[in-house]
Amino acid sequence: YSINPVAHASSYVWSLPTGASGSSSGNFISVDFGTSAVSGNISVKGSNACGQGTEVFKNITVHNKPTTPSITLNGNILLSDAPAGNQWYDQDGIIPGAVQQNYTVTSDGDYYVIVTISGCSSEPSNTINVATTGLALYDENAPANLYPNPFSDKLYIENVTGDNISFKIYNSFGQLVHKGQLIDKTVWDAKNFASGLYFIRFENQESFSFVKIVKE
C-alpha cells in the first residue's frame, strides 16, 4: 500500500487493522494479513519535526479462507460438501469447466476439489481414486436399451421399464452434451459430435445407473 509523497514529511506513521502486521516509515508498506486478521482501516500520516499531518484511510475487507472441502463418491458422481466455489482437479491438474458441486467422472484417475470464494482458496480436499473400467457397453440392469452401440450418427434409446426416466450424456471430459426425458423411445442425433467414448446416466426417483456408449 502506498500514498504519494507528502510535502515536507520526513517519515510516515502507519496504522493497521487487528491481525495485520507490517512496518514502514516510508510512503509505502507491505502488509501481512494473518489468519486472525479482521476488516478495518489502513491509515497513514506524514510526520516531521513540527508534528504529524492529516491522517488518510483506506478501508480493507478481509475474507476468511474457505473451509477445506470434503468429497464423496456415489457411483461415478463426485460430490463436494461445499455448495459454491468448487473447482475440480484430477492428477493432470485443473479440469476446465468443472465448477459445480457435483462432477461426473468419465475416466479413471485421482480427483479432488478446491473451493475459492471472494478470491480466497481453500486447501485441497481429500483425494478419491475413481475407476470407470467396470462400466460395460451393455448393462442388463440399465432401464433402457441402447442401440447400436457402438454407433455412427444416431443412438436409439428405448425405455424398458415404463417409468419416466431422465438421462444425461457426457463426453470423455465429463462435459454434459445432451439430456432429456425418456418416456418411450428417443434418438440422439450425434452426427456433429466427435468420435469417442461417452457416458449416459439414467435416473428415476429411486436410483441411477451409468452405461458406456461409443461413437465410431
N, C-alpha and C positions, 0 to 999 in steps of 0.2 A: 504494500500500500504506500502511496506517496502523495505529496502535495507539491505545488510549485514553491520554489524558494521564497521565503518571506523576507522582505527588505529589512536590513539591519539585524536580522536574527543570527545569533552566533551558535545556537543549538535549538533542539526541538524536544518537547515533552509529550510523550505518547501515553495513552491510557487504553487498556484493552478489556474486553468482556471477561467475565469469570470463566476460568478454564482455558483461556487462551494465553499463550506465552510468547514473548519476543522482547527484544531490547534494541533501542536505537536512540542516538542523539542527533541523527541527521533528518533530512526531509523525506526519508523512506524507511520502511520497516518490513521485515519478514515475520509472519505470524504463524505459529503452530497451534492449531485448534485440536486440543486433546479430546479424549472420549468423554470428558466431563464438561466440555465447553458448552456454553449456552448462548442464545442470541443476545445481542446488545449493540452498543456503540463502540466503534473505534474513534478516538478523539486525538487531536494533536494541536499544539500551540507553539508559536515561536517564543524564544527566550533570549535575553541578553542581560548585560549588567544593569540595565534600567528596570528590568522586570519581565513579566510574561505578557504575551499578546492575547488576542481573542482566540478562543478555542473553536475549532470546527469539528464536525461529526460526520461519520458515515455509519448508517445502520447496517448491521450484519445479521443475517438469518442463518442459524446453524441447523442443518438437517441431520437427524440421527442416522447412523449406519444401519441399514436394514438387518433384521434378524436373519441368521443363516437358515436358509430353507431346508426342508426335508422332502425327499421324493419317494414315491412308492410305485410299484408296477402292478397293473391289473391286465392280464393278457399281454397285449402288445402296446398298451397305453400307459405312458408315464404320467404321474400326477404330482404337481408341486403343491405344498401346503400354503404357498404364498398366492393370494388372489390376483396380484398385479405385479408388473415389473419383471416378469420372467424372461430370461434368455437361455435357451437350451444349448448345450455343448455335447460333442462326442469326443472320441480320442483324437480326432483331427482338428478340434477347435470349435469355433462358433458355427452353429447351424443357421444359415440365413433364413430369416422369416419365421423361425420357431420361437415365438414370443408369447404364446398362450399358456394358460395354466396347465393344459394337457398337451402332450406330444405323442403322436402315434409313430412308433418305431417301425421302420421298414427294412432295416439292415442290421446285421449283427454289430455289436460294439459296446463301448462303455459310455454311459450317459450321466450328465449332471446338469444342474441349473444354477445360475447366478441371478440374484434379484437386484435391480437398480431402480431406485426411487429418488427423484429430485437430484439426480447426478451423483448419488452415493450408491456404491455397490457393496453387496454382502460378500461374505466368504462363500466359496463354492459349497454346494450341498453334498450330501453323500453321493457316491457313485454306484450306479447299478449296471451290471453287465446283462445285456439282453441278447438272446439268440432267437432268430426268426426261422432258423433252418427246419424247425419242426412243423411249419405250416405247409400243408400239401396243396398240390394243384387241384385235387379233388377231395372234398371233405363230406363224408356221408352224414355228418351231423349238421351241416350247413342248412339254413332254412330255404335255400334256393338252388336250382340247377343253373350252372353257368356253361354255356356252350357257344361256339367251340372254345376250347382252352388247351393250348394256345390259340389265339385268334389273329386275324389280319386287320380288318377295319371295324367290324361290328361284333359286339359281345351281347348275346342274348341272356337275359336274367329272368328266370321263371320261378315264381313263388310256389313252394310245395307244401306250405303249412296252412294257407288260408288266412293267416294273420296279417295285419297291416304292419309291414316291416320297413324301416328306414335303412338306407345304405349310403356309404361314402366310399369313394375310390381315391386312393393315394398313390402318388408316384414313388419311385425309389428314394427320393429325398424327403419323404414324409409330407409333401405338399398335397393339399386337397385339390383334386382336379375335376371331380364330378360328384353330385349327390342327388338323391331323390327318394321317393316313397314307392315301395313295391307292394302293390295290391294283388296283381295277377301276373303280368309279364311286361317287361320293358326292354329296350335296346339301347346300349351305349354306343353311339357312333364315335369311334376313336380315330378316324382316318387322319385327323390333324394332330394327333399326339405321337410322340416319339416311340419307337420300338423299345421294348424292355420290360422290366418287372414292375407290376403294380399290385396293390393290395386292396381288396374290397372288404369293408367292415359292415356286417349286418347287425341290426339292433332292433329288438322289440322292447316291451315294457319289462321283461323279466331277465333277458340275457343278451349277449352279443357274441359274435364269432368273426374270425378272420379267414380269408382264403386268398391264396396267391393267384394272380392271373398274369398271363404273359402275352404281350403284343409282339407279333413277329414283324 
